[in-house]
Amino acid sequence: MPDTYLPPNIASYLNKRAAGDPWRIDPAPSRTFSGAVVIPSLAESVNIPQTLESLSRNPAELLERFLILIVVNQRADVSDAETADNRETLRMLPLWKQQYRLHNLFWVDASTSGNELPPKQGVGLARKIGLDLTLPLLDFNRGDPLLICLDADTVVQPDYLAAITGHFAASSAGGATIPYRHRPAGDPAGQSAIDRYELFLRLYVFGLAHAGSPYAFHTVGSAMACTASAYVASGGMNSRLAGEDFYFLQQLHKTSGVVQLTGTVVHPSPRSSHRVPFGTGRAVGDMLADGEQRLLFYQPVVFSIVGEWLACVRGNIEAESASLLESSSEISPVLHQFLEQSGFAASWDNLKKNNRDSASLLTAFHGWFDAFRTMRLIHELSYRIYPRIPPKEAIIPMFEYTGTICSDTTMGGQLELLRKIQGNNG
């Protein structure tokens, strides 16, 4: 490993929180980099070549600056087929490195005996291993290096690295989401399922945006990036089996800010999968197995309630907790009960005591009423009084609620409109 300068915050993180033995990067890099692209891989030998080929079409001068790291991972309890696939991936990686002329391609063996992930771990820990192992290999003498998360079944565009580096050169936020668009499925049923799922994701973020939530950004694991200093300030990647992207971006927003960049689009796979308890693959697989009624949409009114609550706090930032709770009961009895059960009164009093000016108090409030609490409230409203509904009953009312004009009544047309609105129409 090269002898590099590490700022105190990076060194402290590595000492206290980094993923440790037995994992290491192969072959051992002999130089430093301006950034890293970290790609977890579990039984992806068929898909990785397409991902690597897409990366190789980025400009050579940018590829020279980035370490590309594949974390081949599994737990001890995976199937024999997945074990064999991972073994094939490790065998092929040196050949792919030559084939795609990716001189900065490296890998981590987190799959063979003695190197496997611990029980009940998965993609979150795999991402963390890769991101943590790259930190000592970054060049901190020339600015704040970049950490980029990608997946082994996701294709990028030739403008991928340029858009990311250009964004962070101008952005004051330490985190970024990258526009995404799922690739076409291989059959009509699969296409209908992935369209419905992406539409569900987009309508949720669309509703949050019009509610005024600062967490109105997509949380897609293959489409996020941050600076190294923002990464350690957030505490690093969490090791959740699923949802690691949601919680990582939530924490990243609280500590360094998250904005969506422009200029490129990543293209995740539309395939089904049951490796994790929720997410794209699980949702698509469930719909293909049991019908599209498995994925119902939130009623627009739940986002209206969230918006009224956020506006209430914004407009009454000096109010006492009792007054805000009284106002919440006028917005929705379910909201009022949710806030009481969440300990809002004591939390608000504590926030007021520690934040003397309105701006810092509002920021602290959004740290408390974060993406997770927002989602919990939406779930509670849906469970208690506004049950989820088919998309045809949710989409047009949502457009009407937000004042959005949509003349296309097809799911594909509505999805394209949301992609355009959200800057994901590449």
C-alpha positions as CSV (number, residue, x, y, z in Angstrom):
1,M,0.0,0.0,0.0
2,P,1.4,3.4,-0.9
3,D,2.5,5.8,1.8
4,T,-0.2,8.5,1.8
5,Y,-1.3,11.5,3.8
6,L,-4.6,11.0,5.7
7,P,-6.4,14.0,7.2
8,P,-7.2,13.6,10.9
9,N,-10.9,13.0,10.3
10,I,-10.1,10.2,7.8
11,A,-7.5,8.6,10.1
12,S,-9.9,8.8,13.1
13,Y,-12.7,7.1,11.1
14,L,-10.4,4.3,9.9
15,N,-9.1,3.7,13.4
16,K,-12.6,3.6,15.0
17,R,-15.2,2.5,12.4
18,A,-13.6,0.9,9.4
19,A,-14.3,-2.6,8.3
20,G,-11.3,-4.6,9.3
21,D,-9.7,-8.0,8.7
22,P,-9.8,-10.3,6.9
23,W,-10.5,-8.3,3.8
24,R,-8.0,-6.7,1.5
25,I,-7.7,-5.3,-2.0
26,D,-6.2,-7.6,-4.7
27,P,-3.8,-7.0,-6.3
28,A,-2.3,-4.5,-3.9
29,P,-2.5,-1.0,-5.4
30,S,0.8,0.9,-5.7
31,R,-0.5,4.4,-6.1
32,T,-3.2,6.8,-4.9
33,F,-6.4,7.9,-6.7
34,S,-8.7,10.9,-6.9
35,G,-11.7,8.7,-6.2
36,A,-13.2,5.2,-6.2
37,V,-16.1,3.4,-7.8
38,V,-17.2,0.6,-5.4
39,I,-19.3,-2.3,-6.8
40,P,-20.6,-5.1,-4.6
41,S,-21.1,-8.4,-6.4
42,L,-22.9,-11.6,-5.4
43,A,-23.3,-14.1,-8.2
44,E,-22.9,-11.5,-10.9
45,S,-20.5,-13.2,-13.3
46,V,-22.9,-12.8,-16.2
47,N,-23.6,-9.1,-15.5
48,I,-20.3,-7.7,-14.4
49,P,-18.8,-7.6,-18.0
50,Q,-21.6,-5.3,-19.2
51,T,-21.0,-3.0,-16.2
52,L,-17.2,-2.9,-16.8
53,E,-17.6,-2.4,-20.5
54,S,-19.8,0.6,-19.9
55,L,-17.3,2.0,-17.4
56,S,-14.5,1.5,-20.0
57,R,-16.3,3.9,-22.4
58,N,-15.6,6.8,-20.1
59,P,-12.7,9.1,-21.0
60,A,-9.3,7.5,-20.4
61,E,-8.0,10.5,-18.5
62,L,-10.9,10.1,-16.0
63,L,-10.6,6.4,-15.7
64,E,-6.9,6.9,-14.8
65,R,-7.9,8.9,-11.8
66,F,-10.4,6.4,-10.3
67,L,-9.9,3.1,-8.6
68,I,-12.7,0.6,-9.6
69,L,-13.3,-2.0,-6.8
70,I,-15.4,-5.1,-7.1
71,V,-16.3,-6.6,-3.7
72,V,-17.2,-10.3,-4.4
73,N,-19.2,-11.2,-1.4
74,Q,-21.4,-13.9,0.2
75,R,-22.4,-15.3,3.5
76,A,-21.6,-18.9,4.4
77,D,-25.3,-19.9,3.9
78,V,-25.6,-19.0,0.2
79,S,-26.5,-21.6,-2.4
80,D,-24.0,-23.8,-4.2
81,A,-24.8,-22.0,-7.4
82,E,-24.0,-18.6,-5.9
83,T,-20.8,-19.9,-4.5
84,A,-19.7,-21.3,-7.8
85,D,-20.7,-18.0,-9.6
86,N,-18.6,-16.0,-7.2
87,R,-15.7,-18.4,-7.7
88,E,-16.0,-17.8,-11.5
89,T,-16.1,-14.0,-10.9
90,L,-12.8,-14.1,-9.0
91,R,-11.3,-16.3,-11.7
92,M,-12.4,-13.9,-14.5
93,L,-11.6,-10.6,-12.9
94,P,-7.9,-10.5,-14.0
95,L,-9.1,-11.4,-17.6
96,W,-11.8,-8.7,-17.6
97,K,-9.2,-6.2,-16.3
98,Q,-7.2,-6.8,-19.5
99,Q,-10.2,-7.2,-21.8
100,Y,-11.7,-3.8,-20.9
101,R,-8.3,-2.1,-20.4
102,L,-9.3,-1.1,-16.9
103,H,-5.9,-0.8,-15.5
104,N,-7.3,0.5,-12.2
105,L,-9.6,-2.5,-11.7
106,F,-9.2,-4.3,-8.3
107,W,-11.2,-6.6,-6.2
108,V,-11.9,-7.9,-2.7
109,D,-12.5,-11.5,-1.9
110,A,-15.3,-11.5,0.6
111,S,-16.6,-14.9,-0.5
112,T,-14.2,-17.8,-0.1
113,S,-13.7,-19.7,3.1
114,G,-12.6,-17.5,5.9
115,N,-13.4,-14.3,4.0
116,E,-17.2,-14.6,3.9
117,L,-19.5,-12.0,5.4
118,P,-20.9,-12.7,8.9
119,P,-24.4,-14.2,9.2
120,K,-27.3,-11.9,8.4
121,Q,-25.0,-9.5,6.5
122,G,-25.2,-8.5,2.8
123,V,-24.9,-5.7,0.4
124,G,-24.6,-3.0,3.1
125,L,-21.5,-4.5,4.6
126,A,-20.1,-5.3,1.1
127,R,-20.4,-1.6,0.2
128,K,-18.8,-0.6,3.5
129,I,-15.9,-3.0,3.1
130,G,-15.1,-1.6,-0.4
131,L,-15.6,2.1,0.6
132,D,-13.5,1.7,3.8
133,L,-10.7,-0.1,2.0
134,T,-10.4,2.6,-0.6
135,L,-10.0,5.5,1.9
136,P,-6.2,4.9,2.6
137,L,-5.7,4.8,-1.2
138,L,-7.1,8.3,-1.9
139,D,-5.1,11.3,-2.7
140,F,-6.1,14.0,-0.2
141,N,-3.3,16.4,-1.3
142,R,-5.4,17.5,-4.3
143,G,-8.8,18.1,-2.7
144,D,-11.6,16.0,-1.3
145,P,-11.6,12.6,-3.1
146,L,-14.9,11.0,-4.4
147,L,-16.6,7.8,-3.4
148,I,-19.1,6.4,-5.9
149,C,-21.5,3.5,-5.4
150,L,-22.5,1.4,-8.3
151,D,-24.0,-2.1,-8.7
152,A,-22.7,-5.1,-10.7
153,D,-25.9,-5.2,-12.8
154,T,-26.0,-1.5,-13.6
155,V,-24.8,0.1,-16.8
156,V,-23.4,3.7,-16.9
157,Q,-23.0,6.2,-19.8
158,P,-19.7,7.5,-21.3
159,D,-20.4,10.8,-19.5
160,Y,-20.7,9.1,-16.0
161,L,-17.4,10.1,-14.4
162,A,-17.3,13.5,-16.1
163,A,-20.8,14.4,-14.7
164,I,-19.9,13.3,-11.2
165,T,-16.5,15.0,-11.0
166,G,-18.0,18.2,-12.6
167,H,-20.8,18.2,-10.1
168,F,-18.6,17.9,-7.0
169,A,-16.2,20.6,-8.3
170,A,-19.1,23.1,-8.0
171,S,-21.4,21.7,-5.3
172,S,-21.3,22.7,-1.6
173,A,-23.2,19.5,-0.7
174,G,-21.1,16.5,0.2
175,G,-23.5,14.0,-1.2
176,A,-25.3,13.4,-4.5
177,T,-27.8,11.2,-6.1
178,I,-27.4,10.3,-9.7
179,P,-30.4,10.2,-12.1
180,Y,-31.5,6.7,-13.0
181,R,-33.6,4.9,-15.5
182,H,-34.2,1.1,-15.4
183,R,-33.2,-0.8,-18.5
184,P,-35.9,-2.4,-20.6
185,A,-37.1,-5.9,-19.4
186,G,-37.0,-8.9,-21.6
187,D,-40.8,-9.5,-21.8
188,P,-44.0,-7.5,-21.5
189,A,-44.8,-8.9,-18.0
190,G,-41.3,-7.9,-16.7
191,Q,-41.6,-4.5,-18.4
192,S,-45.0,-3.8,-16.8
193,A,-43.6,-4.8,-13.4
194,I,-40.5,-2.6,-13.5
195,D,-42.5,0.3,-14.9
196,R,-44.9,0.1,-12.1
197,Y,-42.1,-0.1,-9.5
198,E,-40.2,2.8,-10.9
199,L,-43.4,4.8,-11.1
200,F,-44.1,4.0,-7.4
201,L,-40.6,5.2,-6.5
202,R,-40.9,8.4,-8.5
203,L,-44.4,9.2,-7.3
204,Y,-43.3,8.9,-3.7
205,V,-40.4,11.3,-4.2
206,F,-42.7,13.6,-6.2
207,G,-45.1,13.7,-3.3
208,L,-42.4,14.5,-0.8
209,A,-41.1,17.3,-3.0
210,H,-44.5,18.9,-3.2
211,A,-44.9,18.5,0.6
212,G,-41.7,20.5,1.0
213,S,-39.7,17.6,2.5
214,P,-35.9,18.1,2.3
215,Y,-35.7,14.3,1.8
216,A,-37.3,14.4,-1.6
217,F,-34.5,12.5,-3.4
218,H,-34.2,9.0,-4.7
219,T,-32.4,6.4,-2.6
220,V,-31.0,4.0,-5.2
221,G,-27.8,2.2,-4.1
222,S,-26.3,2.1,-7.6
223,A,-26.9,5.8,-8.1
224,M,-25.2,7.7,-5.2
225,A,-21.9,9.4,-4.5
226,C,-20.2,11.6,-1.9
227,T,-16.9,13.1,-1.0
228,A,-14.6,11.2,1.3
229,S,-14.9,13.8,4.1
230,A,-18.7,13.6,3.8
231,Y,-18.6,9.8,4.0
232,V,-16.7,9.8,7.3
233,A,-18.7,12.7,8.7
234,S,-21.9,10.6,8.2
235,G,-20.3,7.6,10.0
236,G,-19.7,5.7,6.9
237,M,-21.9,3.1,5.1
238,N,-24.2,1.1,7.4
239,S,-24.1,-2.6,7.1
240,R,-27.8,-3.3,6.7
241,L,-28.9,-6.3,4.6
242,A,-31.3,-4.0,2.6
243,G,-32.2,-0.4,2.7
244,E,-28.5,0.6,3.3
245,D,-28.9,3.2,0.6
246,F,-31.9,4.9,2.2
247,Y,-30.3,5.2,5.7
248,F,-26.9,6.2,4.3
249,L,-28.3,9.0,2.2
250,Q,-30.5,10.1,5.1
251,Q,-27.5,10.4,7.3
252,L,-25.4,12.0,4.6
253,H,-28.1,14.6,4.1
254,K,-28.1,15.5,7.8
255,T,-24.3,15.9,8.0
256,S,-23.3,17.2,4.6
257,G,-26.3,17.7,2.3
258,V,-27.5,15.7,-0.6
259,V,-28.5,17.1,-4.0
260,Q,-29.2,15.4,-7.4
261,L,-26.5,15.9,-10.0
262,T,-27.2,16.3,-13.7
263,G,-25.4,15.4,-16.9
264,T,-25.6,11.6,-16.8
265,V,-28.0,8.7,-16.1
266,V,-27.3,5.2,-14.7
267,H,-29.3,2.3,-15.9
268,P,-30.1,-0.4,-13.2
269,S,-31.3,-3.9,-14.1
270,P,-35.1,-4.6,-14.3
271,R,-34.6,-8.2,-13.1
272,S,-36.5,-9.9,-10.3
273,S,-34.6,-11.1,-7.2
274,H,-35.4,-12.4,-3.7
275,R,-31.9,-11.9,-2.2
276,V,-33.1,-9.1,0.0
277,P,-36.4,-8.5,1.9
278,F,-37.3,-5.4,-0.1
279,G,-36.1,-3.3,-3.0
280,T,-36.3,-3.4,-6.8
281,G,-35.6,-7.1,-7.3
282,R,-38.0,-8.2,-4.5
283,A,-40.8,-5.9,-5.7
284,V,-40.5,-7.1,-9.4
285,G,-40.3,-10.7,-8.3
286,D,-43.4,-10.4,-6.1
287,M,-45.4,-8.8,-8.9
288,L,-44.3,-11.4,-11.4
289,A,-45.3,-14.2,-9.0
290,D,-48.5,-12.9,-7.5
291,G,-49.7,-10.1,-9.8
292,E,-49.2,-6.4,-9.8
293,Q,-51.7,-5.9,-7.0
294,R,-48.8,-6.7,-4.7
295,L,-47.6,-3.1,-5.3
296,L,-50.2,-0.5,-4.4
297,F,-49.6,3.3,-4.3
298,Y,-50.1,5.9,-1.6
299,Q,-53.0,8.2,-1.7
300,P,-52.1,11.8,-2.5
301,V,-53.8,13.0,0.7
302,V,-51.0,11.5,2.8
303,F,-48.5,13.8,1.2
304,S,-50.8,16.7,1.7
305,I,-50.9,15.9,5.4
306,V,-47.1,15.8,5.5
307,G,-46.9,19.1,3.7
308,E,-49.4,20.8,6.1
309,W,-47.4,19.5,9.0
310,L,-44.1,20.8,7.6
311,A,-45.6,24.1,6.7
312,C,-47.1,24.4,10.2
313,V,-43.7,24.0,11.8
314,R,-42.0,26.3,9.3
315,G,-44.6,29.0,9.9
316,N,-44.7,28.6,13.7
317,I,-41.0,28.0,14.5
318,E,-41.1,29.9,17.8
319,A,-44.2,28.0,19.0
320,E,-44.2,25.7,22.1
321,S,-44.6,22.0,21.6
322,A,-48.2,22.1,23.1
323,S,-49.3,24.6,20.4
324,L,-47.7,22.6,17.6
325,L,-49.3,19.4,18.8
326,E,-52.7,21.1,19.0
327,S,-52.2,22.3,15.4
328,S,-51.3,18.8,14.3
329,S,-54.6,17.4,15.7
330,E,-56.4,19.9,13.4
331,I,-54.4,18.6,10.4
332,S,-55.0,14.9,11.2
333,P,-55.8,13.0,14.4
334,V,-53.4,10.2,13.1
335,L,-50.6,12.8,12.7
336,H,-51.3,14.0,16.3
337,Q,-51.2,10.5,17.7
338,F,-48.1,9.7,15.7
339,L,-46.2,12.7,17.1
340,E,-47.3,12.0,20.6
341,Q,-46.1,8.4,20.4
342,S,-42.8,9.5,18.8
343,G,-42.1,11.8,21.8
344,F,-42.4,15.0,19.8
345,A,-43.1,17.3,22.8
346,A,-39.9,16.4,24.7
347,S,-37.8,16.4,21.5
348,W,-39.1,19.8,20.4
349,D,-38.4,21.3,23.8
350,N,-34.9,19.9,23.6
351,L,-34.4,21.2,20.1
352,K,-35.5,24.7,21.1
353,K,-33.1,24.7,24.1
354,N,-30.1,23.8,21.9
355,N,-31.0,25.9,18.8
356,R,-31.5,29.6,19.6
357,D,-32.1,30.9,16.0
358,S,-35.0,29.9,13.7
359,A,-32.8,28.6,10.9
360,S,-30.8,26.2,13.1
361,L,-34.0,25.1,14.9
362,L,-35.7,24.3,11.5
363,T,-32.7,22.3,10.4
364,A,-32.6,20.4,13.7
365,F,-36.4,19.7,13.3
366,H,-35.7,18.1,9.9
367,G,-33.0,16.1,11.6
368,W,-35.6,14.7,14.0
369,F,-38.5,14.5,11.5
370,D,-36.2,12.8,9.0
371,A,-36.8,10.5,6.0
372,F,-37.5,7.5,8.2
373,R,-40.1,9.3,10.4
374,T,-41.7,10.8,7.3
375,M,-42.0,7.3,5.8
376,R,-43.4,5.9,9.1
377,L,-46.0,8.6,9.2
378,I,-47.0,7.9,5.6
379,H,-47.3,4.2,6.5
380,E,-49.3,5.0,9.6
381,L,-51.7,7.2,7.6
382,S,-52.1,4.5,5.0
383,Y,-52.7,1.7,7.5
384,R,-55.1,3.6,9.7
385,I,-57.3,5.7,7.4
386,Y,-56.0,6.1,3.7
387,P,-55.4,2.6,2.4
388,R,-53.0,2.2,-0.6
389,I,-54.7,2.1,-4.0
390,P,-54.0,1.0,-7.6
391,P,-51.8,3.4,-9.6
392,K,-54.6,4.5,-11.9
393,E,-56.5,5.8,-8.9
394,A,-53.4,7.6,-7.4
395,I,-51.4,9.1,-10.3
396,I,-53.9,11.5,-11.8
397,P,-55.1,12.8,-8.4
398,M,-51.5,13.3,-7.5
399,F,-50.9,15.3,-10.7
400,E,-54.0,17.3,-9.9
401,Y,-52.9,17.9,-6.3
402,T,-49.5,19.2,-7.6
403,G,-50.9,21.2,-10.5
404,T,-49.1,19.0,-13.0
405,I,-50.6,18.6,-16.5
406,C,-50.5,15.1,-17.9
407,S,-52.5,14.3,-21.0
408,D,-51.1,10.7,-21.3
409,T,-53.2,8.1,-19.3
410,T,-50.8,5.2,-19.9
411,M,-48.4,4.1,-17.2
412,G,-45.5,4.4,-19.7
413,G,-46.4,8.0,-20.5
414,Q,-46.9,9.0,-16.9
415,L,-43.5,7.4,-16.0
416,E,-41.8,9.4,-18.8
417,L,-43.4,12.6,-17.5
418,L,-42.1,12.0,-14.0
419,R,-38.6,11.1,-15.4
420,K,-38.6,14.4,-17.2
421,I,-39.8,16.4,-14.2
422,Q,-37.2,14.8,-11.9
423,G,-34.4,15.2,-14.4
424,N,-34.1,11.5,-15.2
425,N,-35.1,11.5,-18.9
426,G,-31.8,10.4,-20.3
